[in-house]
Amino acid sequence: ERLPDPGSLGGICKSPSHDLNTKVTHFPPEAVVVSKAHAVRNFPKKDTPMNKSMFLSAAVGLMTLGLATGAEAQNLRGTIEIDGSSTVYPITEAVAEEFGKKNPRVNITVGISGTGGGFKRFSAGETDISDASRPIKDKESKACDAANIQYIEIPVAYDGLSIVVNKRNYWVDHLTVDELKEIFLADHAAKSWSDVRADWPDIPIQIFSPGTDSGTFDYFKEVVAGKTGSIRADMSVSEDDNVLVRGVTGSEGAIGFFGCAYYFENADKLKVVPIDGGDGPVVPNKKTIANGTYAPFSRPLFIYVNSRSAKKREVREFVSFYLEHASELAAEVGYVGLPESVYNQATKNFRQGKYGTHFLDESGEKRHGSLEDIYLKH
């Protein structure tokens, strides 16, 4: 299903460079863009000690990374093109705003064509950085290889995929993963809430979902449908999570899912559903997402940096700034910061120009385990 007419959504526009519906935020030179959410920020200085090295290394020229200060920052100029996940968008947007205050002559564009859509542009050499709400897939990595594009993989925060229903929904107290399958799988496709539990009312279910180019959709599908199942097609979809929020708030029988930040931002309008992954119902919040008890819907978020773009000073400065402030800004916009050991390793990997993904083995199969186990040990 296509998005509604772009003009009716106030912020959705048709991207001229590809056929995805994309929301784009521009941070123009000589301008400081400040939203209410990011009006004032003060960051403490922090050390970033280095951990042991990992695998492939590219001569990106970052070993002697110099960071601009004072007058140098004012003279820093250039353009940075970013696209990808709508889930990662609030973090990258916040970083771009803060970076723009110190470097007003750097023009940053941030789009939300979805994780898959972002990787399509990234592997075509159209963007410097790709936001992703899941690790890169083998076919996407191979597309980069075919285009001679090397990338540096950087985790930036934790997210908890949130299942939400309409505020007037009085019957759903929690859902199990099996009940999610009854609602979302094509071979189940419950039509009414009474099809899920017999004592629930006979009210039609209306589903609002991220589009299939979304990493959030991919992650949800992996958990609920596995490798062999398929998600039902009769859903209202959008790459813009704000459109999904409006959809769920507009129908009593609605259900939807998206990143936790969009629930936290709209908690007064939505009802979040505790999920029982086998150990009892758990509500997504910063504590349960960080400690992994909100299972199976806790996940890391990433940015991927084109190693050729990383040779540009403005990109080096931006990514270094991103890593320095990711934890604070992620928390500010509703996500959860990563362990310091992960940020330290990511900083070392970026400075040394170490490229490739930790999340695929040599045969291209996905590695399983916690972020720390995979990112720090592979």
N, C-alpha and C positions, 0 to 999 in steps of 0.2 A: 504494500500500500504506500502510495506516495504521500509526502507531507501536504498539508493544506496549502492554499495559495500563499506564496512567500509574503505578500504584503499584509496578510491578515495576522501574522504571528509576531510582528514587532521585534525583529532581531534575527529572523531567518532569511537568508538570501541564497539565491542559486549561484553556486561557484562557477565561474566561467571556464575554469581549467579542467573540470571533470563533472560527471553527471550525478554527483551526490549533492544533497541539500546540506548546506554548510552555514554555520554561524561563525562569523569572523570578527575578532576584535583587533583593531589597529591601534598601535601606540606610536603616533607620529613624531617625527623629530621636532625639537624645540617645544614640546608640550609634555605636561605631566598630567596623567589621567588618574584620578583618585575617586574610588567609589566609597560609599558609606562604610562598606565592610572592611575596607583597607585604608581608612583615613589616616591613622597614626600608628606607626610601628617603630619600636626601638629594639635593636638586637644587641645582645652581649657578644663580645668577641669570644671565640672559642678556638682551642687548639684542635688540630686534626692530625694526630699521630698516624704513621703509616703501618699497615699490616703487611703480611707476606704477599708476594706476587702471585699471579695466576698463570694464564696460558698464552695465547697468541699475542704478539706485540707488533705494532705497526710504527713506522717512523713518522709519527704525526708531528713531531717537533714540539711536544708539550713538556719535555723534561725540565726545561728552564722557564716554565710558565711564569710570566710576570703579571702582576695585578695592578691595574691603573689606580692611582690615588690622586686626589686633589685636582690640580689643573689638567693632569693627564686624562682623568675621567671626563672632564668637560670637553676635551678634544677628541675623545673616542667617538667614532661615527661608523655608520654602516647599516646594513639591513639583515634581519634575522627572520626567516620564514619557518613557522611552526604549524603543524596540523596534527589531527588524530583524535584521541579519546575525549569524549565530552565529560567523562568522569575525572580525568586528570586536568581538564581545562581550568577549573577554579584555582588549582595550585599554580599552574603555569601563568595564568592571568595575574595572580597576586605577585608572583616573582617578577613578571614583566613590568608591572606598575612600580614596584619598589626599585628595580634596576633602572627604570626610566627616570626616576627622580635624581639618581646619581649620574646618569648618562643620557641626558636629554636629546642627544643627536643620533642616538641609535634607534632606528625604526624597526619595531617588532610587530609582526602579524601573527595572531593565534587563531587557528580555525578549529572546528569540531566536525570533521567528516567521519568520525568514528575510528576506532583502532585499525580495523581492516582498511578503510579508506585512506587513513593516514599512511599506512605502510605502502599502499599502492603509489601514492605520491612520492614517498620517501625513496622507494626502490627505482623510481623514474628520475631521481635527482632533482625533484622540484622543491624539496624542503630541506632545511638544515637540521631540524629536530622533529622527531615524531613522538607524540604523547601516546601511551599505550596502557590499557587497563588489564593487560595480560602479557606474558612473555611472547616474543616473536615466534611465529610458526616456522616449521622447516621450509615450507614452500615460499614464505616471505623472505626468509634468509637466503634461499637459493635465488630468488628474484634479485636480491641485492648483489649476490655474487655474480650473476649474469651481467649486471650493469656495472661491475667493477666498483661497487660501493661497499666500503668497510664501515662498520658502525661500532660505537661504544655503548654498551648497555648499562644504564644507571637506574637502580631502584630509588624512588623518592618518598614513598609513604605507604601506609597500610589503608585499605578500604574494607568496609563490610557491606556486601551487596544486601540492600534492604528490600524486603517484601512489604508492600503497603496496601491498605484497603481504604475505602471511603470512611470519613469520620463518623458517618451515621451507621456504619456496620456494627451492630450490637452483638452478633452471634459468633464471630471468629475470635477465639481466645488465643489460639496458636495453630500452627500447621506443622505436620510432619513432612518429611521429604516424600513419602509415598502419597500424601494428599496433594502435594505440589504436582506430582506426576499425574494424578487424576485430573487436575485442572489444566495442565500445560501440554501434556503429551498428545500427539496427533491420534494415537490409537485409543485414547481415553476420552479426552475433550469434553469434560463435564459441561453441560449446558446451564445447569442451575446449581446453586449452592446446596440444595437438598441432594444433589447427586454425589456430593463430597461426603457429607454426613447427613444421615436420614433425618436427624432432629433439627437441621438447619432449614431456614425458610426457602420456599420455592421462588427465589428471586434470580433472574438471569445473571450469569457471570459475564462481565465485559472486561477484556484484558488489554492493558496498555504496556507495550514492550519496546525496549530499544531496538533499532534496526539490526539486520543481520550483519552489517559491517561493524557493529559495535563489539568491543572486547567484553563489555558487560553481558551482551547476549551470548557470546561464545562461552563465557565462564558459567553462566546460568545453564546453558544447554549441556555443557560437560557434566555438571553436577546432577541435573535432573534427568537428562535423556541418555547420558553416556555416549559410547561410540556408535551404538546401533539404533538408538531411538531418534525420533524427530519431533520437533516442536510444532504444535498446531499452527495453521496458517491464518485462521480467522481472528487476527489480533489487530489492534490499532498500533502502528509503529511510528517511531520518530527517533532521529539521532539527537534531538534536543530534549534533555531530561525535563526542562521546564514545561514543555508541551505535554509530557507524560504526567507531570504533577497536575496540570490543569485537567487532563482527562480523568484521572482518578477522583479528583475533588468534584467532578461534575456528574457522577453516577453512583448511586447507592450500592449497586452490585459490583462495582469496579474493583480490580486488583491489578497491581503493577509492580515493577521492580527497577531499581537503579542504585547508584552509589549512595553511601550513607550520608554524604554531605548534603545531598538534595533533600533527604528526609529531615536531617537536623535543621536545615534552613526553613522547612515547611512543616515542622512538627505540630504547629497549631492548626494546620489544615488537613493533616493526614493521620491515620492510625497505623503504626508499625506493627507487624505480626511477629511475635516470638516464634522461632523455628526450633523444632525438636529434631536434632540430628542423631538421636539415639541415646542421649544422656539427659533428656528433659528439655523443656522449652527455654530458650535463651534469647534475650533482647539484644539487638546490636547497639553497643555504645563503645566509647573509646577503650574502656577496660577490657570488655569481652572480645573486641576485635584485636587488641594488642596481644592478649594472652592466648588467643586461639580457641577460646571456649565457644565463640560464636561460629560453630562449625555446621555445615561445610562452606560457609559463605564469606569467610575472611580471605583477603587476597592482597598481594603487593601491587603497587602501581609503578610505572616506569617512564623514563624518557630515553630515546635512542638518538645518538648524535652521529651525524655523518662525519667520519674522520677527516675527510677533505675540508668540510666546513670548519672543523675544529682548528684548522690552521689559521683561520681568520681571528684576529684579536678580539673583535666584538663578541664572537661566539664563545671563545675561551673565557672571556670575562663573565659572560652571562651564565654559562654552565657552572663556573666556579662560584658565582654568587648564588645560584640555585642550590648547590650542594651545601653551602654555608648556612643558608636560611631555610632549607626545606622543612626541617622539623617544626620550626616556629610557625611558618606560613601554612603548612599542612594542618596543624592544630587550629589555626585561626579560621580556616575556611571549612572545618568540620571533619578533617581526616586525622590519622594517627601517625606520629613520627616513627621512624625506624630506630632500631638499636644503633648506638653510636658506632659500633664496630662495622656495621654495614655502610654507613656514610663514610667512615674512614677508608674502607676498602674501595668504595666507589670513587672517592677523591684520588686515591693512589692510581686506580685503573685509568682514570681520565687523564691525569697528569703524565702518565707513562704511555698513553695512547694505546692501551690494550683493547683489542677489538674482538668481536664475536659474542656469542651468547653462552651463558652458564646453564641454560635450561634445556638444551638439547644435547644428547650424547653424540658420539662420533657417527652413529648410524642415522641420526636425525630424529630419534625417538625422544619423547618428552621425559625429562627427569622429574621424579616425585620426591617430595620432602618439604621441610620448612624453608623459608627464604634464607635464613642463616646457614642451614646445612648446605643448600645448593650454592649460594653466592660466595660463601667464604671457603668452600672446600673444593670447588670445581673450576 
